[in-house]
Amino acid sequence: MFDADYIATIQEKYANELLQKPNVIGIGMGMVKSATAETEELGIVVMLSAEQPHNLSDAERIPKRLEGVTVEVRVLGTFSIL
């Protein structure tokens, strides 16, 4: 596991690249989830407005890890001001 300072550095390093990928609306740091539950592992969370298309190139896909840090994708939908 990595500490928060290291993860923040990696998040900042890749933020612009990640924000250019389809449907990405935000990036943050948080406890990443496995297939069934939240874990104790701190990682990078990439938030999407909708599922990413299945026909993306490798360059368009969100990586599962960045310099060893786990990356989790969460579909949150769209937001609007009420």
C-alpha positions, 0 to 999 in steps of 0.5 A: 500500500502507498501513503496519501502523499504518494497517491496525491502525487500520482493523481496530479501527474496523470489528472490531465490525461485521465480527464481527456478519456471518454465520460470522465467527470472527475478524479479523486483519492479514496478507498478503492473497492473490490468486486464485492466490498470496499477495501482498506486500500487507498487509491485513485478513483476515476468518476464517470458520467456513464459507462465507457464504450467497449470499443475504446483503443488501449490509449482511451481506456482507464488503466487499472494501475498507475505507477503501482497505485490501484485505479477504480472506476465509478459510474456516478452519472451526470450532475446539474445545479438545482 
